[in-house]
Amino acid sequence: MNKRQIKVAAIQSAPLLFDKQSAMDRIDDKTREAARQGAELIVFPEVFLPGYPRGLSFGARVGSRTAGGRKDWERYWASSIDVPGPETVVFGELAKELGVYLVIGVVERDQDFSRATLYNSVIYIGPDGRLLGKHRKLVPTGSERLLWGQGDGSTLPVIDTPFGRIGGLICWENYMPLARTALYAQGIDIYIAPTADARDTWQATIRHIACEGRCFVIACNQFATKASYPADLDGYEELEQDDEILSRGGSAIVGPLGDYVAGPLYDEEGIVFATLDLDEIPQSRFDFDVVGHYSRPDVFQLVVNEKKQEIVRKTEG
């Protein structure tokens, strides 16, 4: 049965960084709080587990790395998770207990080869407790490339639900027009955009995506302060000149004509709620459907390589 309305929630919070259990506890607490208020789709920010290490260099300069920075990175690696793994089982049990969809930004450890590479990922958990899919950020931004590897076209899911198709991109990969088009072509209805960008220009971005894709956009950011960081990090002194609030948030929910439905929320921890009317999506596409009647496939075409990229392939001789 299709549902034409859904209450959604964007969680604006942050755990104690580099602390897996802190993030797990915060996810449990905030999910329950949102579910008590009727939310059925609950979204957490970019790399909520184990946090976005804004302001840290991990001792990296061009041509050199420090021993302390390596130790900080190993601590970050140790607080990351396997997907699937024990933590996703816990999230599945939570989602099933509460009957909600969970979308969570995590740092994912590679399970295929060395287990050393990390990915900036988003996982999708269904109300039956199943892991429905994941997306790995295609291009980490700037210095993020020292922390996270690149995703590929095998993790660009758009997932069918009773209230429409959900999927999304992470932070600045939303500035990749062809990546957005790949999601539009899958009929996305609720576009999820977890981020670490609290600038005013990000608000222009999410409103543009909503208007371009004629979809709802749930944009979710952390509210993080210096108190979110363990003081025993080797690189903690790098934060001395920064403001006490390191990420002011800006979580918001936008309708398919580009207007705010809720938010943006700034300068505090909180939850942004909205009840989405899915009938607004076909109404909005009456005069503009980016991959339908407003496309020109005779002029423009996009090819998406959805094959998983592997450095080693085993064949039988």
JOTATA-V378827 format. One record per backbone hydrogen bond with DSSP energy under -1.0 kcal/mol. NH is the residue of the N-H (numbers start at 1). CO is the residue of the C=O. If there is no record, write none. Layout:
nh = (NH | NH)
co = (CO | CO)
This chain:
nh = (3 | 6 | 8 | 9 | 10 | 11 | 12 | 17 | 18 | 19 | 23 | 24 | 25 | 26 | 27 | 28 | 29 | 30 | 31 | 32 | 33 | 34 | 35 | 36 | 38 | 39 | 40 | 41 | 42 | 43 | 44 | 48 | 49 | 51 | 54 | 56 | 60 | 61 | 64 | 70 | 71 | 72 | 73 | 74 | 75 | 76 | 77 | 78 | 79 | 80 | 81 | 89 | 90 | 91 | 92 | 93 | 94 | 95 | 96 | 97 | 98 | 99 | 100 | 101 | 102 | 103 | 104 | 106 | 107 | 108 | 109 | 110 | 119 | 121 | 122 | 123 | 124 | 125 | 126 | 129 | 132 | 133 | 135 | 137 | 144 | 145 | 146 | 147 | 148 | 149 | 151 | 155 | 159 | 161 | 164 | 166 | 167 | 171 | 173 | 174 | 175 | 176 | 180 | 181 | 182 | 183 | 184 | 185 | 186 | 187 | 188 | 189 | 190 | 191 | 192 | 193 | 195 | 202 | 204 | 205 | 206 | 207 | 208 | 209 | 210 | 211 | 212 | 213 | 214 | 215 | 216 | 217 | 218 | 219 | 224 | 226 | 228 | 229 | 233 | 236 | 238 | 239 | 240 | 242 | 246 | 247 | 250 | 252 | 253 | 254 | 255 | 258 | 261 | 262 | 265 | 267 | 270 | 272 | 274 | 276 | 278 | 280 | 281 | 283 | 284 | 285 | 286 | 292 | 294 | 295 | 299 | 300)
co = (162 | 276 | 274 | 41 | 272 | 43 | 270 | 228 | 50 | 16 | 19 | 20 | 21 | 22 | 23 | 24 | 25 | 26 | 27 | 28 | 29 | 30 | 31 | 32 | 35 | 34 | 7 | 7 | 101 | 9 | 103 | 45 | 105 | 47 | 52 | 53 | 57 | 64 | 61 | 66 | 67 | 68 | 69 | 70 | 71 | 72 | 73 | 74 | 75 | 77 | 107 | 85 | 86 | 87 | 88 | 89 | 90 | 91 | 92 | 93 | 94 | 95 | 95 | 40 | 125 | 42 | 123 | 121 | 49 | 119 | 81 | 117 | 108 | 106 | 135 | 104 | 133 | 102 | 130 | 126 | 124 | 124 | 122 | 120 | 141 | 142 | 143 | 144 | 144 | 118 | 137 | 152 | 166 | 164 | 161 | 159 | 190 | 194 | 170 | 171 | 172 | 173 | 176 | 177 | 178 | 179 | 180 | 181 | 183 | 184 | 183 | 165 | 165 | 216 | 167 | 218 | 220 | 199 | 200 | 201 | 202 | 203 | 204 | 205 | 206 | 207 | 208 | 209 | 210 | 210 | 189 | 254 | 191 | 252 | 247 | 244 | 225 | 226 | 230 | 233 | 235 | 236 | 237 | 239 | 224 | 224 | 265 | 219 | 262 | 217 | 259 | 255 | 253 | 253 | 251 | 248 | 12 | 10 | 8 | 6 | 4 | 277 | 278 | 279 | 280 | 281 | 283 | 289 | 289 | 292 | 296 | 296)
